[in-house]
């Protein structure tokens, strides 16, 4: 599979991940956990791959994914109780 101009091929994940990466870069800092969550849990990139794509430390990825997962759990709990 050929990569598009300006994109690297990365185990077949990068083309799928390009939209969330672009969205992440346009987001305010408060919205970045959600974008990190999309790359890690939805696009199924590893923590290292996500960190590389976003140009942030792997520990930051883990913290942001943790935060986003907490928000999702709270939303699911709220939905179940209504």
N, C-alpha and C positions, 0 to 999 in steps of 0.2 A: 504494500500500500504506500503510495507516494505521499509525502507531506506537502501541504500547500506552501506557497512562498511565505517565508517568515515564520513557519512553524517547524518544530522538530517532531519526528516520529518517536514516540516513547512507549513501547510495548502496546501499541494500539490504543492507548488511553488518551493521548494528548489531543487529537482532533475533537473527541467528545468533550474534553475538559476545557476547550478554548472559550466557549461562551461564559461559563462560570468564572474563569480567570479574568476575562475582560470586565465582567460585571463587578467582580471583587475590587478591581483597581479603580472603579468609578464610585464605589460605595464610601459613605462616611464611616469612620472607625466603629461607630455603634452597630453598623450593619455587617461588619466583617465576619463575626462568628457564623452567621448564616451562610455566607458564601463559602467559608472554609468547610462547613458541614456538608454543603452540596458536593464539593470536590471529594471529600474524604468518604462520606457515607453513601451518597447517591451515585457519584461517578466511580466510586470504589478505588480511588487512588490510595496508595499507602501514605502513611504520615510523611515519610521522606519525599515521596513524589509531590505531595501537596505542598510541602515546605519549599521544594525546588520551584514549583510552578508559581508560587506566590512571592518567592524571594524573601521568606521569613524563616526564623529558626523553627526547628521541629517542635520544640517545647511550646512555642507560641501556637502552633497548629493544634497541639493536644489541648491546650487551655481553651482555645476558641471552640473546638469541637465539643469539649465538655460543657461549656456555657450554652452552646446551641442545643445540645441534647437535653439539658435541664429545661430549657424553654419549651422544647417539643413535649417533654414529659408533663410539664405543667399544663400545656394546652390540651393534651390528651386527657389528663385527669379532670380538667374543667369540663370538657366535652362529655365525658362519661357521667358526670354528676348533674347534668342539666336535662 
